[in-house]
Amino acid sequence: MELISPAEYNSFISAAENVPICRVYPLSIAEGFQSGRIYRFGNCILFRHRNNFSFFTGIPDEASLRELHSFTVSEELKLMCSDEAVCAFLDSLGGVELIPRDIYSYPCDSAPDMPLPEGYTLSPIDRELFGRLEGRVPPSLYWRDYDEYLENGMGVCVMQGDEPAAWAFTSAVSSTEADIGIETAELHRKRGLAAAAAAALIREILPERRPTWTCQRSNHGSSRTAEKLGFVKSSQCMLIRKPL
């Protein structure tokens, strides 16, 4: 893999636009909104987001696919691919697992009304919350630091007193789209808090950008929340990674 200099990233915007799925992630790097890396392998380009979500564009030959497989395993990438033949070949090389993911688009022009239960309030994710939020989907996993997030991202947190209960934030941002990440603390689940936070975030995202949503097919809570908000499934892919 040839690592591209960050000074050249904006020359890869057209390549990022050719990624067939979730192009908000490769564009977030090429357009300079978020930190990540860009590589060249064979006649293909690989975009690696800060959280290790990775996407490639181009038509790889067998040697390139073997290199991509080796890099995915050694660097523990979360490679997103919608090409069934490529997925099957990478799987045949062994040492990886394939996890179905669903991709959602937002056809609405406004955010839904999702009121909070009594006892909860909404707060912007400020510097203090950015550092406090922990779990499987914290903003710090997707943004280099709070300053990068403050300049290019946005997010809201549902609070119960001083305790963060759920949050929604932009996990990837391009000039036209914003992908939404959500999480609910275990003690506050099944109360609609993530949906309320995401609805508030959608109001901030629109109309400058279009909201997007992705989740593992097995994550029924996330898919139900997406559909409750008005998202519709538009595509699907495989997440290819070294088994955990």
N, C-alpha and C positions, 0 to 999 in steps of 0.2 A: 504494500500500500504506500502510495506517495502522499505525504501530508502536504496540503496546500497552505501557503502562507495566508494568515488572516487579511493581509493587505489586498489580497486578490478575491476575497469572498464575494464582493458585489458583482464580479464578472461571471459568477455562477448562478445568478438569479434565473436566467432562462432555463438552465439545467434543473433548478429546483422546481420551476413551473411545470416541467415535464414529468415529475414524479407523479404516478397515477393515483396515489392515495395519500390522504393526510398531509397535503403539501404545505400546510401551515407550519409544520415542524421544519422541513428543509428551508423554507423561505425565511423562517425566523432567524436562521443562521446566516443565510446569504444576504438578507436585507439588513443585518446588523442589529436586530432587536434583542437577540439572546446569544449567549455564548454556546459554542459547539465547535465541531471540527468538520472539515471537508477533505476527502481523500480522492485520489484518482487510482483506479485499478483497471488495467486493460483499457478498453474504450468506454468504461463506465465511471460514474461519479457517485460517491457514497457520502451522505450527510449524516452526521452523528450529533444528535442533540445532547445537551448537558445531562439529561436523565438516562442517556444511552439508547433512547428510541432512535433507530437508524433506518435510512431509506436510500435506495439506489435508483439511478436512472441509466439507461443505455441497454444494449443487447450483449450480454456477457457470453463468452465462449466457455468451454469446459474448464480451461485453465483459470480463467477469471473467477468462475464459480467455486473452484477448489480454493482459490486464494480467499474469496469472500467467506467461505465456510470456516477456514482456519482462523481468519481474523475474528469472526463472530464468536468462536469458541474461546480463543485466547484473550480477547478483550471483553468478553461477557456482554456482547451487544444484545439489544432487544431489536432484532432485525424485523422490520415490517415488510411483507411481500404479498402481493395479490396474484402473482403469476403461478399458476398451479404446477407447471412443469418445473420451474425454478425451485419451488417449495419441495417437490418430490425429489429432485436431484440432491438438494442440500440434506434432506432427510435420509437419503440412501447412503450418504457419507458417514452417518452415525454421529453420536456425541451431541445431538441437539434434540430438543423437543419442540413440537409445533402446537401452538395454542390459538384457537380461533378467536378473532376479535371482530366486533361489529362497529361500523362507522355510521354516524348520524349527522344529518344536516338539519338546519332550522329554517323552515319555510315561512315563518311568521314575521311580521313587521314590528311587533311589539312584544313585550315580556308579559307572561301570565301573572295574575294576582295570586300570590302564595303567602297568606298571612301567617305570622308566627304564633305559636301557642303562648298562652299567658305565662309570664315569668322569663321570657327570652327577649333579647334585643339584638339589633344588628350594629356592627361596628366595622369600619374599614380596617383592613390588615395593615397596621402601621409597623414601624421598626420593631417595637417591643413584641407584637404578636408574631411577626415574621420569624423572630428568633425563638419564640415559645412553641409554635405549632410543630407537633411531632406526629408520627404515624407512618402509614404506607404512602400517603399522598400529601406531603407538606410542600408549601411553596419553595422552600430551600432546596428541594430536590431538582427543581426545574430552572431556578434562577441562580446565577453566580453569587449574588449577594443582594442585600436590600436595596442598594443604590441602583443596580440594574433593574430590579423589580419596580422600584419607585418611578424610574424614568419611562419604562415601557409596558409595565404590567398593571394589573388592578385585581382587587379581591375584597371579599367581605367575610366577616366571621360572625356567627351566631353565638352570643354570650349568655350565660346564666350567671348573673353577677359578674365576678371577675374570672369565671371559668370558661374557656373556649369549648363550645359544644359541637359546632359543625362549621365548615368553611367551604367556600367556593372561590376559585381564583383562575386567572388566565395561565394555563400551563404552557401554552405556545402562542405567539403573537406574530402575525405578518401584517403587511399593509392593508390586507382585505379581510382577514379572518382572525378569530381568537378561539383557541380550544380551551374547554373548561375542565378543570380538575376539582373534585369534591372529596370530602371525607367527613364522617360523623364520629365523634368520640363514642366509645362503646356504651357508656351509661346513658347516652341520649338518643339512641337509635329508634327507628320506627315511630318518629313523631313528625316527620315531614320537614325536618330542619335543613337538610341538604338541599331539598327542593326550594325552600324559601330563600336560602342563601344564593343558589344558582339563579333564581328568578331576579333577585336584586342585582346580581352581576350582569345578567342579560340586559337589564335596563341601562347599565353603564356602557356595555359593549355596543349596543345599537345606537344610532344607525351607522356609525363610522365603520364598523366591521360586522361580519356575519359570525355568529356563534357556531362552533362545531363541538362534537362530542364523540369519544371513542371509549370502548370498554371491552373487557374479555367477555365472551359469550356466556361464560359461566357466572358472571357477576350480575345476577338477576336484579339485585337492588339498584345497581347503577342503570341498567337498561330500563327498569320501571320508572326510575326518576326522570330519565331522559324523555320517555314517552309522555309522562305526566306533564312535563314542561312544554311539550309540543314538538320535540324533535322526532324525525322520522328516519328509519334506517335507509341508508342510501348505498352502502357498499359493505364489503367484508374483506378480511385479509387474514394472514397467519402471522403470529409473532413467533419468530424462530430464535431460540436461545439455548445456551448450555443449561442442562437440567439443574434445578436448584437442589 
